[in-house]
Amino acid sequence: MSPPKIVDRQVGRNAELFAERIGTMDSPETRYPYLRILISIIEQAHPEIAQAPEKDRYVAHLVRNLSKLTVEEDEVAEVVRLRDEERAIY
């Protein structure tokens, strides 16, 4: 049996496992701080998306795939937008 295929090699297997664990958490409030960490990891792995016009949707889609479809894209996109507003990135 071969190991499971990595969704995004630049982000890495540990981030994928982290996303899967986030998907098992029972509330958005519980997931929020961990999603912020995961979003930072993704931004470091993919610096090209930092200025992308649809950054929130791109990151949300990636997190959903990393989590094996257990984290909703709308929730992640909202966290990306909130985080960017806090950092004054428009």
C-alpha positions as CSV (number, residue, x, y, z in Angstrom):
1,M,0.0,0.0,0.0
2,S,1.4,3.4,-1.0
3,P,1.3,6.4,1.2
4,P,-1.5,8.9,0.5
5,K,-0.8,11.5,-2.2
6,I,0.1,15.0,-0.9
7,V,-2.4,17.6,-1.9
8,D,0.1,20.4,-2.2
9,R,3.8,19.7,-2.0
10,Q,4.8,23.3,-1.4
11,V,2.5,23.4,1.7
12,G,3.6,20.0,2.8
13,R,2.3,16.9,4.5
14,N,2.4,18.3,8.1
15,A,0.2,21.3,7.0
16,E,-2.2,18.8,5.4
17,L,-2.4,16.7,8.6
18,F,-2.9,20.0,10.5
19,A,-5.8,20.9,8.2
20,E,-7.4,17.5,8.7
21,R,-7.2,18.0,12.4
22,I,-8.8,21.4,12.2
23,G,-11.6,19.8,10.3
24,T,-12.4,17.6,13.3
25,M,-12.9,20.6,15.6
26,D,-16.5,21.2,16.5
27,S,-17.0,25.0,16.1
28,P,-15.8,28.0,14.1
29,E,-14.6,29.6,17.3
30,T,-12.5,26.6,18.1
31,R,-11.1,26.4,14.5
32,Y,-10.4,30.2,14.1
33,P,-6.9,30.5,15.7
34,Y,-5.8,27.3,14.0
35,L,-7.0,28.5,10.6
36,R,-5.0,31.7,11.0
37,I,-1.9,29.6,11.6
38,L,-2.7,27.4,8.5
39,I,-3.3,30.5,6.4
40,S,0.1,31.8,7.4
41,I,1.7,28.5,6.4
42,I,0.0,28.6,3.0
43,E,1.1,32.2,2.4
44,Q,4.7,31.3,3.2
45,A,4.5,28.3,0.8
46,H,2.8,30.3,-1.9
47,P,4.0,33.9,-1.8
48,E,2.6,34.5,-5.3
49,I,-1.0,34.5,-3.9
50,A,-0.3,37.4,-1.4
51,Q,-1.5,40.0,-3.9
52,A,-3.9,37.8,-5.8
53,P,-7.3,39.5,-6.3
54,E,-9.1,36.3,-5.3
55,K,-6.7,35.3,-2.5
56,D,-9.5,34.5,0.0
57,R,-11.2,32.1,-2.4
58,Y,-7.9,30.5,-3.5
59,V,-6.7,29.9,0.1
60,A,-10.2,28.7,1.1
61,H,-10.3,26.1,-1.7
62,L,-6.8,24.9,-0.9
63,V,-7.7,24.5,2.8
64,R,-10.8,22.6,1.9
65,N,-8.8,20.2,-0.2
66,L,-6.1,19.9,2.5
67,S,-8.7,19.1,5.1
68,K,-10.3,16.3,3.0
69,L,-13.4,18.5,2.5
70,T,-14.1,18.9,6.2
71,V,-13.6,22.7,6.5
72,E,-16.0,25.0,4.7
73,E,-14.6,27.4,2.1
74,D,-16.8,30.3,3.3
75,E,-15.4,30.0,6.8
76,V,-11.8,30.1,5.6
77,A,-12.4,32.9,3.2
78,E,-13.9,35.0,6.0
79,V,-10.8,34.3,8.2
80,V,-8.5,35.3,5.3
81,R,-10.4,38.6,4.9
82,L,-10.4,39.3,8.6
83,R,-6.7,38.6,8.9
84,D,-5.9,40.8,6.0
85,E,-8.0,43.6,7.4
86,E,-6.2,43.4,10.7
87,R,-2.9,43.6,8.8
88,A,-4.2,46.5,6.6
89,I,-3.8,44.5,3.4
90,Y,-6.4,45.5,0.8
